[in-house]
């Protein structure tokens, strides 16, 4: 999925793209990567999504998607199991940036990524200038915006998944290995959305 602010083509323009992901640690559900180019009207109060209240994060998510250019890539549990969570995260970032730059007319861009690694040299399709910034989701507005979109997008996916798989409490834990989630895993076994390569799920599958 992507959204491009009306009137912004990006052709011939150098742009800064902020990138972040949500969902590396959960036992179930996808990892979601978001890429954002801030518009001229930058929403006030951007910050690391983890430091925002759920209410404030939802407001900012809507504001970002209305006035900025953005793209989201979702890597499902099956692919996470196939390539491992680190590589899945790199793939998600690559796909999000590829979608966004294609929509903007493949402009000259500089990608800022939260963390200490970029997909450069780790994903075959990555070919943009990139810089990793530790704690970037709290200090670089474009990365903050990406962190908010990724978090909110993934949370919505997990709320939908909870309706189809009600045993695990995903509407509360979003797939993380809480006591409630672990007990449900022991009682009901893993669902199709569980990451079977993750140790807690793999170990329970052997019982």
C-alpha positions in Angstrom: 0.0 0.0 0.0 1.1 3.5 -0.7 -0.1 7.1 -0.6 1.3 10.1 -2.5 0.4 13.7 -1.6 -1.5 15.3 -4.6 0.8 17.6 -6.5 4.0 15.9 -5.4 5.7 14.0 -8.2 9.3 13.9 -7.0 10.6 14.0 -10.5 13.9 15.7 -10.6 13.8 16.3 -6.8 16.2 14.9 -4.2 14.2 13.6 -1.3 14.8 12.2 2.1 13.0 8.9 2.9 12.6 7.8 6.5 12.2 4.0 7.1 11.3 2.0 10.1 9.6 -1.3 10.9 7.3 -2.9 13.4 7.0 -6.5 14.6 10.4 -8.0 14.8 9.8 -9.6 18.2 6.3 -11.1 18.2 5.6 -14.8 17.9 2.8 -14.3 15.4 1.8 -12.0 12.5 3.9 -10.1 10.0 6.7 -7.7 10.2 5.7 -4.3 8.6 8.0 -1.8 7.1 7.1 1.8 6.2 8.9 4.4 4.2 7.9 8.1 4.4 8.8 11.4 2.6 7.5 14.2 4.7 5.3 16.8 3.0 5.7 20.6 3.4 3.2 20.5 6.3 4.9 18.3 8.8 2.6 17.0 11.5 3.5 18.4 15.0 4.6 16.0 17.7 6.3 13.3 15.7 8.2 10.9 17.9 9.2 7.3 18.3 5.9 5.4 18.1 6.7 3.5 21.4 6.8 6.8 23.3 3.4 7.9 22.1 0.0 7.1 23.6 -2.2 4.9 21.4 -4.6 7.8 21.0 -1.9 10.3 19.9 -0.3 7.7 17.6 -3.6 7.1 15.8 -4.1 10.8 15.3 -0.5 11.2 13.9 -0.9 8.1 11.7 -3.9 9.7 10.0 -2.2 13.1 9.7 1.0 11.6 8.2 -0.9 9.5 5.6 -2.9 12.6 4.6 -0.1 15.1 4.1 3.0 12.9 3.4 4.1 10.4 0.8 4.4 6.9 2.2 4.5 3.2 1.4 4.0 0.1 3.5 5.4 -3.4 2.9 4.1 -6.5 4.8 6.2 -9.6 5.2 4.0 -12.5 6.4 4.9 -15.1 8.9 5.5 -17.8 6.3 8.2 -15.7 4.6 9.7 -14.8 7.9 10.1 -18.5 8.6 11.6 -19.1 5.2 14.2 -16.4 5.3 14.6 -15.5 9.0 13.3 -12.3 10.8 16.4 -10.2 10.1 16.3 -10.9 6.3 12.5 -10.4 6.3 13.0 -7.0 7.9 15.5 -6.0 5.3 13.2 -7.3 2.5 10.3 -5.3 3.9 12.3 -2.1 4.0 13.5 -2.7 0.4 10.0 -3.3 -0.8 8.6 -0.2 0.9 11.3 2.1 -0.5 11.0 0.5 -4.0 7.2 1.2 -4.0 7.6 4.8 -2.8 10.4 5.7 -5.2 8.5 4.2 -8.1 5.4 6.2 -7.2 7.5 9.4 -7.0 9.1 8.9 -10.3 12.4 7.3 -9.0 13.9 10.6 -7.7 17.4 10.9 -6.3 16.9 10.0 -2.7 18.7 9.5 0.6 17.2 6.9 2.9 17.5 7.2 6.7 16.8 4.0 8.6 16.2 3.4 12.3 18.8 1.1 13.8 22.4 0.2 13.1 22.1 -1.6 9.8 20.7 -0.9 6.4 19.7 -3.4 3.6 22.7 -2.2 1.5 24.7 -5.3 0.7 22.1 -7.5 2.4 19.2 -7.3 -0.1 19.9 -7.8 -3.8 17.3 -5.2 -4.9 18.5 -2.4 -2.6 20.3 0.3 -4.6 19.7 3.6 -2.8 22.0 5.7 -0.6 21.3 4.8 3.0 22.3 5.7 6.5 21.4 3.9 9.7 20.7 6.0 12.7 20.5 4.4 16.1 17.5 5.8 17.9 16.5 7.5 14.7 12.8 7.0 15.3 13.1 9.5 18.2 15.3 12.1 16.6 14.7 12.1 12.8 11.1 13.3 11.9 10.9 11.2 8.7 11.9 8.0 10.6 9.5 8.9 13.4 6.7 9.2 10.8 7.6 5.8 9.4 7.7 4.2 12.8 4.2 5.5 13.5 2.7 4.2 10.2 4.4 0.8 10.6 3.2 0.4 14.2 -0.4 1.4 13.4 -0.6 -0.6 10.2 0.6 -3.8 12.0 -1.7 -3.2 15.0 -4.7 -3.0 12.6 -3.6 -6.3 10.9 -3.4 -8.0 14.3 -6.8 -6.8 15.4 -8.2 -8.3 12.2 -6.3 -11.5 12.8 -7.7 -11.7 16.3 -11.2 -12.0 14.9 -10.2 -15.0 12.9 -8.0 -16.5 15.7 -9.7 -15.4 19.0 -7.8 -17.8 21.3 -4.5 -15.9 21.5 -5.6 -12.4 22.7 -3.9 -10.7 19.8 -6.2 -7.7 20.2 -4.3 -7.1 23.5 -0.8 -8.5 22.9 -0.5 -8.0 19.1 1.3 -11.3 18.8 4.0 -10.8 21.5 4.8 -13.6 23.8 2.8 -12.6 26.8 1.7 -15.1 29.5 -1.8 -15.1 28.0 -0.5 -15.8 24.5 1.9 -18.5 25.7 -0.9 -20.3 27.6 -3.1 -20.1 24.6 -0.3 -21.6 22.5 0.0 -24.5 25.0 -3.7 -25.2 24.9 -4.5 -24.7 21.3 -1.2 -25.0 19.4 0.1 -22.6 16.8 -2.1 -20.9 14.2 -1.2 -20.4 10.5 0.0 -16.9 11.5 2.5 -18.1 14.1 6.2 -17.9 13.3 7.2 -21.5 13.6 10.9 -20.7 13.3 10.7 -18.7 16.6 11.9 -20.9 19.5 8.8 -20.6 21.8 6.5 -21.7 18.9 8.9 -24.4 17.6 9.4 -25.9 21.1 5.6 -26.0 21.7 5.1 -27.6 18.3 7.3 -30.5 19.4 5.3 -31.3 22.6 
